[in-house]
Amino acid sequence: MTRPLGPRLRPPWTLLCCSAAVALLLGVEWLQFGTAPAADAPAPPPAAAPSVAPRLASYEPPPAERFNEIAERPLFIPERRPQQDVEPAKPTPPPTPPALLVQGVVLAPERHYAVIKHGNPPRLDSVSEGETIDGWTVESIARDRIALRAGSATLEFAVGKTGTAKPAPAQARPARPPRVVDPDD
């Protein structure tokens, strides 16, 4: 007699036995490794700790003078100086006003120029806004005057006028107005 070629069916008791064996193994594993130790079980003896206590009892910190360099150069202050030693910056007086004569002004759409006569011996120069003349920066150029700034001081020079420069209207007058020297006199 020939057997059929399809899968062979197992009797139900074989599956039942295999399931019971797997459940028994899982139960044993759970009982062995999954439970916490009993509360009345004695605790294991502690590991032998190194003997640190005698060394700590005799420790004496170094004197505070040893750390003076750290106090003198604090880490989180950019200047690395203590706060009480930092002095406020004293405003520097502006440089002496330049002796110049504004000969003329050119107002181009992209840039403003002024032709000035200055120096000793006098010479003609062309300056634009943002350039420096004798320590003063050209702040603005208008059709009838130029304004110079050095720090918080501002001076205005009128075109073609000789004499003294006038402080800008927003600034207080200095005690003594600057003198403009005309080399032609």
C-alpha positions as CSV (number, residue, x, y, z in Angstrom):
1,M,0.0,0.0,0.0
2,T,1.3,3.4,-0.8
3,R,1.1,6.4,1.5
4,P,-0.2,9.8,0.4
5,L,2.3,12.5,-0.5
6,G,0.7,15.3,1.6
7,P,1.7,16.5,5.0
8,R,1.4,14.0,7.8
9,L,-1.0,15.0,10.6
10,R,0.1,14.4,14.1
11,P,-2.2,13.2,16.7
12,P,-3.5,15.9,19.2
13,W,-1.8,14.3,22.2
14,T,1.6,15.0,20.6
15,L,0.9,18.7,20.4
16,L,-0.4,18.7,24.0
17,C,2.7,17.1,25.3
18,C,5.0,19.5,23.6
19,S,3.1,22.5,24.8
20,A,3.2,21.2,28.4
21,A,7.0,20.6,28.2
22,V,7.6,24.2,27.0
23,A,5.3,25.6,29.7
24,L,7.2,23.6,32.3
25,L,10.6,24.9,31.1
26,L,9.3,28.5,31.1
27,G,7.9,28.1,34.6
28,V,11.2,26.8,36.0
29,E,13.1,29.6,34.3
30,W,10.8,32.1,35.8
31,L,11.0,30.7,39.2
32,Q,14.8,30.6,39.1
33,F,15.6,34.0,37.6
34,G,12.5,36.1,37.7
35,T,11.8,36.4,41.4
36,A,13.4,38.8,43.9
37,P,15.3,37.4,46.9
38,A,13.3,36.8,50.0
39,A,13.2,39.6,52.6
40,D,14.4,37.3,55.4
41,A,17.4,36.1,53.3
42,P,20.7,37.3,54.7
43,A,22.4,40.1,52.7
44,P,25.7,39.1,51.0
45,P,28.7,40.5,52.9
46,P,30.0,43.8,51.5
47,A,33.1,43.8,49.4
48,A,36.2,44.9,51.2
49,A,36.4,48.7,50.8
50,P,39.9,50.2,50.6
51,S,40.9,51.9,53.8
52,V,40.4,55.6,52.9
53,A,39.2,56.9,56.3
54,P,42.7,57.2,57.9
55,R,44.0,59.3,55.0
56,L,40.9,61.6,55.0
57,A,41.1,62.2,58.7
58,S,44.7,63.5,58.4
59,Y,44.0,65.6,55.3
60,E,44.7,69.3,55.7
61,P,43.9,71.7,52.8
62,P,46.6,73.9,51.4
63,P,46.8,77.5,52.6
64,A,44.6,80.0,50.8
65,E,47.6,82.0,49.6
66,R,48.4,79.2,47.3
67,F,45.3,80.1,45.3
68,N,45.9,83.8,44.9
69,E,46.7,83.6,41.2
70,I,43.2,82.0,40.6
71,A,41.5,84.8,42.5
72,E,43.5,87.5,40.6
73,R,42.6,86.1,37.2
74,P,38.9,85.0,37.2
75,L,38.0,82.7,34.4
76,F,34.6,84.2,33.3
77,I,35.6,87.8,33.1
78,P,37.0,88.7,29.6
79,E,39.8,91.0,30.9
80,R,40.7,88.3,33.5
81,R,40.8,90.9,36.3
82,P,38.6,91.0,39.4
83,Q,35.5,93.2,39.1
84,Q,36.6,95.7,41.8
85,D,39.9,96.3,39.9
86,V,38.2,97.2,36.6
87,E,38.3,101.0,36.3
88,P,35.8,102.8,34.0
89,A,37.3,104.0,30.8
90,K,38.0,107.7,31.0
91,P,36.8,109.6,27.9
92,T,39.7,110.9,25.9
93,P,39.6,114.5,24.9
94,P,39.1,115.0,21.2
95,P,42.1,115.9,19.1
96,T,42.8,119.6,18.4
97,P,40.4,120.9,15.7
98,P,42.0,120.8,12.3
99,A,42.9,124.1,10.6
100,L,41.2,123.8,7.2
101,L,39.2,125.7,4.7
102,V,36.4,124.1,2.7
103,Q,36.9,125.2,-0.9
104,G,33.9,123.5,-2.4
105,V,31.5,120.6,-2.3
106,V,30.5,118.0,-5.0
107,L,27.2,116.2,-4.3
108,A,27.1,113.2,-6.7
109,P,24.2,110.8,-6.5
110,E,26.4,107.9,-5.3
111,R,28.9,109.9,-3.2
112,H,29.6,113.3,-1.6
113,Y,33.0,115.0,-1.9
114,A,34.5,118.1,-0.4
115,V,37.6,119.9,-1.5
116,I,39.6,121.2,1.5
117,K,42.7,123.2,2.0
118,H,44.7,122.1,5.1
119,G,48.1,121.3,6.4
120,N,51.4,123.2,6.6
121,P,52.3,124.0,3.9
122,P,48.7,124.2,2.8
123,R,47.6,121.6,0.2
124,L,44.3,120.8,-1.5
125,D,42.7,117.4,-0.8
126,S,39.5,115.7,-1.8
127,V,37.6,113.9,1.1
128,S,34.4,112.0,1.2
129,E,32.1,110.9,4.1
130,G,33.8,108.4,6.4
131,E,37.4,109.6,5.7
132,T,39.7,111.0,8.4
133,I,41.4,114.4,8.5
134,D,43.9,115.1,11.3
135,G,42.2,112.6,13.7
136,W,38.6,113.8,12.8
137,T,36.2,111.8,10.7
138,V,34.1,113.4,8.0
139,E,30.6,112.7,9.3
140,S,28.5,114.4,6.6
141,I,28.9,116.7,3.6
142,A,26.1,119.1,2.8
143,R,25.9,121.7,0.0
144,D,27.1,124.5,2.3
145,R,29.1,122.8,5.1
146,I,30.9,119.7,6.2
147,A,30.6,118.1,9.7
148,L,33.6,116.4,11.4
149,R,33.4,114.1,14.4
150,A,36.0,112.9,16.9
151,G,34.5,110.8,19.7
152,S,31.5,112.7,21.0
153,A,32.7,116.1,19.7
154,T,31.3,117.4,16.4
155,L,32.5,120.5,14.4
156,E,31.0,122.1,11.3
157,F,32.9,124.1,8.7
158,A,31.1,126.3,6.3
159,V,32.1,126.4,2.6
160,G,34.4,129.3,1.7
161,K,34.3,130.9,5.2
162,T,37.4,131.6,7.1
163,G,37.4,131.9,10.9
164,T,36.4,129.5,13.6
165,A,34.6,126.3,13.2
166,K,31.2,126.1,14.9
167,P,30.2,123.2,17.1
168,A,27.3,121.2,15.7
169,P,23.9,122.4,17.0
170,A,23.3,119.1,18.9
171,Q,26.5,119.5,20.9
172,A,27.3,121.9,23.7
173,R,29.8,124.7,22.9
174,P,33.3,124.0,24.0
175,A,34.8,126.5,26.5
176,R,37.1,127.9,23.8
177,P,36.0,127.5,20.2
178,P,38.7,126.2,17.8
179,R,40.5,128.7,15.6
180,V,40.8,128.2,11.9
181,V,44.1,129.6,10.5
182,D,43.9,131.0,7.0
183,P,47.4,130.6,5.4
184,D,46.7,133.4,2.9
185,D,46.6,136.2,5.6
